[in-house]
Amino acid sequence: MAIEDAGATAHPDQEAEQTNPYATRKAAYYTLVVLTVVYSFNFIDRQLLAILQESIKGDLGLSDSQLGLLTGFAFAAFYVIAGLPIARWADRGNRRNIVSLSLFVWSFMTALSGLVNNFVQLLLARIGVGIGEAGGSPPSHSMISDIFPPGERASAIGFYSMGVSVGILFGFLAGGWLNEFFGWRVAFMVVGAPGILLAILLYMTVPEPVRGLTEHRRVSATSVPLMQVVGVLWSRRSFRHMALAAGLNAFAGYSISNWTASFMIRSHQMSTGELGTWLSLTIGLGGAVGVFCGGLLADRLAPRDKRWYVWLPSLAGFTCVPFMAATFLVANPYTALLMGIVPGILFNVYLGNTIATTHSMVGSRMRALSSAILFLIINTIGLGLGPWSIGLFSDYLEPTLGLESLRYAMLYVLPAVMCWSACHFYLAARTLRADLAAAPD
């Protein structure tokens, strides 16, 4: 810790020569790749339940509301509650160690999910996964923002955010086939175990970055109070619009990723193996392309006008809407899956841009906490309310629509929410340039 404190108070130019572990691009890219793989495991473990939930529902006798609680609100509630104190710890402590410990916890709890016998036990295991995963992204975001300069930050965080889609890809693919041949319990244990080994690799090979180095800032060793960070963010009108837009985008995205498998199984009678392969490509691979290209394109356009960081997600959101509706309206299962390719690519365009823009609005010692606040909003609205609301609405429609209740619950809600999200991204552009110019050191 003494070394870290010295790095935080010394002049960045002196520190660059003496203790900067990321003086070479090779070191920076290695850490970015490792953190991205860690984030992939975050979503493999999180997404696995979506492809397994029909088998779990039959085995444990669960309702759609209970499934929505497991994949949404119960997980999200503990994820966001734990996220704030962990992020505050990350803004003054060793971020590498925090990410490594968090990865170990959520991987262990995922493997433990394969041993449960009832809803309460599975709920507790998922809460454990949520608490562990709360320590993954905010410290990682902060590390990346100290490794890469502002002009490369959206691209770097966009690359990191591909972990969402890579995790979804392998979660659907591995979960679908493991479930088909070995059952859902084995799937949980097989997917959870490798994360424990990755936690050790991260701890042994990834160094802690020097804070503020890429921006040549002198970073105080004093931690910033939570309410000060909240005050800075709340004073930025563009952040308020952007955070709400991100939450609504996540509402649609998490609902699609958590319920599409059940929809295709119920309405189109697809097997989990075949379906997992399709969804790994449409939502997983497509999402990886969208989130990386979204950050890369925004960084290319931003020198002309910073508002492209929010204009691009707005355009992507409006483009998604007709394709989302078509997915739930067409009769052929393969046509439905093909219609889902466009939303699968465009859903995550917002993510790297939103995180990078938020970091540009705050000081260096505020970044992990600002990410946690942003993720609190995103995950409360998106992960907490999204899948659970769809599950509740599906149960409400079930007496009249039967197996088609899930189809219409998604059709009635999700395109409208995505359009609402796109409107707020557009409104964020009005004050974005002034808010970025007012960022503290």
C-alpha positions in Angstrom: 0.0 0.0 0.0 2.9 2.4 0.6 4.0 2.0 -3.0 0.4 2.8 -4.2 0.2 5.9 -1.9 3.5 7.1 -3.2 2.3 6.7 -6.7 -0.9 8.6 -6.0 0.9 11.6 -4.6 4.0 11.8 -6.7 4.0 13.9 -9.9 2.8 11.7 -12.8 5.7 12.6 -15.1 8.2 11.4 -12.5 6.1 8.3 -11.7 6.0 7.4 -15.4 9.7 6.7 -15.4 10.0 5.1 -12.0 7.0 2.9 -11.3 4.7 2.8 -14.3 4.1 -0.9 -15.0 2.3 0.0 -18.3 5.1 1.9 -20.0 4.8 -0.5 -23.0 1.7 -1.0 -25.1 2.2 -4.8 -24.7 1.6 -4.6 -21.0 -1.5 -2.4 -21.4 -3.0 -4.7 -24.0 -2.2 -7.8 -21.9 -4.1 -6.4 -18.9 -7.0 -5.3 -21.1 -7.3 -8.8 -22.5 -7.1 -10.4 -19.0 -9.7 -8.1 -17.6 -12.0 -8.7 -20.6 -11.7 -12.5 -20.0 -12.6 -11.9 -16.4 -15.6 -9.9 -17.5 -16.6 -12.7 -19.8 -16.6 -15.1 -16.9 -18.8 -12.6 -15.1 -21.4 -13.0 -17.8 -20.9 -16.7 -18.4 -21.8 -17.3 -14.8 -24.6 -14.7 -14.9 -26.1 -15.8 -18.3 -25.9 -19.5 -17.7 -29.2 -19.5 -15.7 -31.1 -18.1 -18.7 -30.5 -21.2 -20.9 -31.0 -23.6 -18.0 -34.1 -22.0 -16.5 -36.7 -24.1 -18.3 -35.0 -27.3 -17.0 -34.7 -25.8 -13.5 -38.3 -24.7 -13.6 -39.5 -28.2 -14.3 -37.1 -29.8 -11.8 -37.8 -27.4 -8.9 -41.4 -26.4 -9.8 -40.8 -22.7 -10.2 -43.0 -20.0 -11.7 -42.0 -17.3 -14.3 -42.1 -14.7 -11.5 -39.6 -16.8 -9.4 -37.4 -17.2 -12.5 -37.5 -13.5 -13.1 -36.6 -12.9 -9.5 -33.6 -15.3 -9.8 -32.2 -13.8 -13.0 -33.2 -10.2 -12.2 -34.2 -8.5 -9.0 -32.7 -10.7 -6.3 -29.4 -10.8 -8.2 -29.4 -7.1 -9.0 -30.4 -5.9 -5.5 -27.3 -7.4 -3.9 -25.1 -6.6 -6.9 -25.8 -2.9 -6.7 -25.9 -2.7 -2.8 -22.4 -4.4 -2.6 -21.1 -2.4 -5.6 -20.9 1.0 -3.8 -18.7 0.0 -0.8 -16.6 -2.2 -3.0 -16.1 0.7 -5.5 -15.2 3.1 -2.7 -12.6 0.5 -1.5 -11.3 0.4 -5.1 -10.9 4.2 -5.3 -8.4 4.0 -2.5 -7.1 0.4 -2.5 -5.5 -2.1 -4.8 -8.0 -2.7 -7.6 -6.2 -5.8 -9.0 -6.6 -7.6 -5.7 -10.3 -6.6 -5.5 -11.1 -8.0 -8.9 -9.2 -11.2 -8.2 -11.0 -11.8 -4.9 -14.4 -11.0 -6.5 -13.8 -13.4 -9.4 -13.0 -16.2 -6.9 -16.2 -15.6 -5.0 -18.6 -15.5 -7.9 -17.1 -18.5 -9.6 -17.3 -20.5 -6.3 -21.0 -19.6 -5.8 -21.8 -20.5 -9.5 -20.3 -24.0 -9.0 -22.3 -24.2 -5.7 -25.5 -23.5 -7.6 -25.3 -27.0 -9.1 -25.9 -28.5 -5.6 -29.1 -26.8 -4.6 -32.4 -28.6 -4.0 -35.0 -25.8 -3.8 -35.8 -22.3 -4.8 -34.5 -20.7 -1.5 -31.1 -22.4 -1.9 -30.8 -21.4 -5.5 -31.8 -17.8 -4.6 -29.1 -17.7 -1.9 -26.5 -19.0 -4.4 -27.5 -16.4 -6.9 -27.2 -13.7 -4.3 -23.7 -14.9 -3.6 -22.9 -14.6 -7.3 -24.3 -11.1 -7.3 -22.2 -10.0 -4.4 -19.1 -11.4 -6.0 -19.7 -9.9 -9.4 -20.2 -6.5 -7.8 -16.5 -6.2 -7.3 -15.6 -6.9 -11.0 -16.5 -4.0 -13.2 -16.0 -0.7 -11.3 -12.4 -1.5 -10.3 -11.7 -2.8 -13.8 -13.1 0.4 -15.4 -10.9 2.5 -13.1 -7.8 0.5 -14.0 -8.5 0.8 -17.8 -9.0 4.5 -17.5 -5.6 4.8 -15.8 -3.9 2.6 -18.4 -5.4 4.2 -21.6 -5.6 8.0 -22.4 -8.9 9.8 -22.8 -8.8 9.6 -26.6 -8.6 5.8 -26.5 -10.8 5.2 -23.5 -14.1 4.5 -25.2 -12.4 2.0 -27.5 -10.6 0.3 -24.6 -13.7 0.1 -22.4 -15.7 -1.0 -25.5 -13.2 -3.8 -25.9 -13.5 -4.7 -22.3 -17.3 -4.5 -22.5 -17.2 -7.2 -25.2 -16.8 -9.5 -22.2 -20.6 -9.1 -21.8 -21.2 -10.6 -25.2 -18.4 -13.2 -25.1 -19.8 -14.3 -21.7 -23.3 -14.6 -23.2 -21.9 -16.5 -26.2 -20.2 -19.1 -24.0 -23.0 -19.1 -21.4 -25.6 -20.0 -24.1 -23.3 -22.4 -26.0 -21.8 -24.3 -23.1 -24.9 -24.2 -21.0 -27.2 -25.4 -23.8 -25.1 -28.4 -24.7 -24.1 -29.3 -21.2 -27.7 -29.2 -20.1 -28.8 -31.3 -23.0 -26.2 -34.1 -22.3 -25.5 -33.8 -18.6 -28.2 -31.7 -17.0 -28.3 -28.3 -15.4 -26.4 -29.2 -12.2 -23.3 -30.3 -14.1 -23.5 -27.2 -16.2 -23.2 -24.9 -13.2 -20.2 -26.8 -11.8 -18.3 -27.1 -15.0 -18.7 -23.4 -15.8 -17.9 -22.1 -12.3 -14.6 -24.0 -11.7 -12.3 -22.3 -14.3 -13.0 -18.9 -12.8 -11.1 -19.9 -9.7 -8.0 -20.6 -11.7 -8.4 -17.3 -13.6 -8.5 -15.4 -10.3 -5.0 -16.8 -9.5 -3.7 -15.9 -12.9 -5.0 -12.3 -12.6 -3.4 -11.9 -9.1 0.0 -13.2 -10.3 0.4 -11.4 -13.6 -1.6 -8.1 -13.6 0.1 -5.1 -11.9 -1.8 -2.2 -10.3 -1.8 0.9 -12.5 -0.6 4.4 -11.4 -3.7 6.6 -10.9 -4.0 9.6 -13.2 -0.9 8.8 -15.2 -2.3 8.9 -18.7 -3.8 12.4 -18.0 -0.6 13.7 -16.3 -2.7 14.5 -13.2 -1.4 14.8 -9.6 -3.9 12.5 -7.8 -4.6 13.1 -4.2 -4.3 10.1 -1.8 -7.5 11.2 0.0 -10.6 9.3 -0.9 -13.6 11.2 -2.2 -16.8 11.0 -0.2 -19.7 9.2 -1.8 -22.0 12.1 -1.7 -19.4 14.3 -3.4 -19.3 11.9 -6.4 -23.1 11.7 -6.4 -23.2 15.5 -6.3 -20.8 15.9 -9.3 -22.8 13.4 -11.4 -26.2 14.7 -10.5 -25.1 18.2 -11.4 -24.5 17.1 -15.0 -27.8 17.1 -16.8 -26.3 15.0 -19.6 -25.4 12.3 -17.0 -29.0 12.1 -15.7 -30.4 11.6 -19.2 -27.5 9.2 -20.2 -27.9 7.1 -17.0 -31.7 6.7 -17.4 -31.2 5.9 -21.1 -28.6 3.2 -20.2 -30.9 1.7 -17.6 -33.8 1.5 -20.1 -31.5 0.1 -22.7 -30.4 -2.6 -20.2 -34.0 -3.2 -19.3 -34.6 -4.3 -22.9 -31.3 -6.0 -23.3 -31.4 -8.1 -20.1 -35.0 -9.1 -20.7 -34.1 -10.3 -24.2 -31.0 -12.2 -23.1 -32.8 -13.7 -20.0 -36.1 -14.7 -21.7 -35.4 -15.4 -25.4 -34.4 -18.9 -24.7 -37.6 -19.6 -22.8 -39.7 -17.9 -25.5 -38.1 -20.0 -28.3 -38.5 -23.2 -26.3 -42.2 -22.5 -25.5 -43.4 -20.9 -28.7 -41.1 -22.7 -31.2 -40.2 -26.0 -29.4 -36.5 -25.7 -29.9 -34.0 -27.8 -28.0 -31.5 -26.2 -25.7 -28.4 -27.4 -27.6 -29.5 -25.9 -31.0 -31.0 -22.8 -29.4 -27.8 -22.2 -27.3 -25.8 -22.3 -30.5 -28.0 -19.8 -32.3 -28.2 -17.4 -29.3 -24.5 -17.6 -28.8 -24.1 -16.2 -32.3 -26.9 -13.7 -32.4 -26.8 -12.2 -28.9 -23.2 -13.2 -28.0 -21.1 -12.7 -31.1 -23.4 -9.9 -32.4 -23.2 -8.1 -29.1 -19.4 -8.3 -29.0 -19.2 -6.7 -32.5 -21.7 -4.0 -31.4 -20.1 -2.9 -28.2 -16.5 -2.8 -29.6 -17.4 -1.1 -32.8 -19.7 1.3 -30.9 -16.8 2.5 -28.7 -14.3 2.5 -31.6 -16.6 4.5 -33.9 -17.4 7.0 -31.2 -13.7 7.6 -30.5 -13.2 8.2 -34.2 -16.2 10.7 -34.5 -15.7 12.4 -31.1 -12.8 14.7 -32.3 -15.4 16.3 -34.6 -18.1 16.5 -31.9 -18.2 14.9 -28.4 -21.9 14.4 -28.7 -21.3 11.4 -30.9 -20.8 9.5 -27.6 -24.6 9.7 -27.0 -25.8 10.3 -30.6 -24.5 6.8 -31.6 -26.4 4.9 -28.9 -29.5 6.9 -29.7 -29.4 6.0 -33.4 -28.7 2.3 -32.5 -31.7 2.3 -30.1 -34.2 3.6 -32.7 -32.9 1.2 -35.3 -33.5 -1.8 -32.9 -37.2 -1.2 -32.4 -38.8 -2.6 -35.6 -36.5 -5.7 -35.6 -37.4 -6.4 -31.9 -41.1 -6.3 -32.7 -40.6 -8.6 -35.7 -38.8 -11.1 -33.6 -41.9 -11.8 -31.5 -44.4 -11.5 -34.4 -43.0 -13.9 -37.1 -44.2 -17.5 -37.1 -41.0 -19.3 -38.2 -38.4 -19.8 -35.5 -35.4 -19.3 -37.7 -36.8 -16.1 -39.1 -37.3 -14.9 -35.5 -33.7 -15.7 -34.7 -32.5 -13.9 -37.9 -34.6 -10.8 -36.9 -32.8 -10.9 -33.6 -29.4 -10.3 -35.2 -29.8 -6.5 -35.6 -30.8 -5.9 -31.9 -28.2 -8.4 -30.8 -25.5 -6.2 -32.5 -26.9 -2.8 -31.5 -28.1 -3.5 -27.9 -24.6 -2.9 -26.4 -23.4 0.0 -28.5 -24.2 2.3 -25.5 -22.1 0.5 -22.9 -18.5 1.6 -23.6 -19.6 5.1 -24.6 -21.6 5.6 -21.4 -18.9 4.4 -19.1 -16.1 6.3 -20.8 -18.2 9.5 -20.9 -19.0 9.1 -17.2 -15.3 8.8 -16.3 -14.6 11.9 -18.3 -17.1 13.9 -16.1 -15.3 13.1 -12.8 -11.9 13.1 -11.1 -9.4 10.2 -11.2 -10.3 9.2 -7.6 -14.0 9.1 -8.4 -13.9 6.7 -11.3 -14.6 3.3 -9.7 -17.3 4.9 -7.5 -18.8 6.7 -10.6 -18.9 3.3 -12.4 -20.7 1.8 -9.4 -23.2 4.6 -9.3 -23.8 4.2 -13.0 -24.1 0.4 -12.7 -26.5 0.9 -9.7 -28.8 2.8 -12.0 -28.3 0.4 -15.0 -28.8 -2.7 -12.9 -31.7 -1.5 -10.8 -33.7 -0.5 -13.9 -32.3 -3.0 -16.3 -31.3 -6.2 -14.5 -33.5 -5.7 -11.5 -36.8 -4.6 -13.1 -36.4 -6.0 -16.6 -36.5 -9.8 -16.4 -38.7 -9.7 -13.3 -41.3 -7.4 -14.9 -41.4 -9.6 -18.0 -41.9 -12.7 -15.8 -44.7 -11.0 -13.8 -46.4 -9.8 -16.9 -46.1 -13.2 -18.5 -47.7 -14.8 -15.4 -50.5 -12.2 -15.6 -51.2 -13.0 -19.3 -50.8 -16.8 -18.9 -54.5 -17.6 -18.0 -55.7 -16.1 -21.4 -52.7 -16.7 -23.6 -51.2 -19.9 -22.2 -47.7 -20.7 -23.6 -47.8 -17.6 -25.7 -48.0 -15.3 -22.7 -44.2 -14.8 -22.7 -44.2 -13.8 -26.4 -46.7 -11.1 -25.9 -45.3 -9.9 -22.6 -42.0 -9.2 -24.4 -43.7 -7.7 -27.5 -45.9 -5.2 -25.6 -43.1 -3.9 -23.3 -39.6 -4.1 -24.9 -39.8 -2.2 -28.2 -41.5 0.7 -26.3 -38.8 0.7 -23.6 -36.0 0.7 -26.2 -37.6 3.7 -28.0 -37.8 5.6 -24.6 -34.1 4.8 -24.0 -33.1 6.2 -27.4 -34.9 9.5 -26.7 -32.9 10.1 -23.5 -29.6 9.4 -25.2 -30.6 12.1 -27.7 -31.6 14.5 -24.9 -28.2 13.9 -23.2 -26.4 15.5 -26.2 -27.9 18.9 -25.4 -25.5 19.6 -22.4 -22.8 17.0 -22.9 -20.0 19.3 -24.2 -20.5 21.8 -21.3 -20.6 19.0 -18.7 -17.4 17.4 -20.0 -15.7 20.8 -19.9 -16.6 21.2 -16.2 -15.0 17.9 -15.1 -12.9 18.2 -11.9 -9.2 17.0 -11.7 
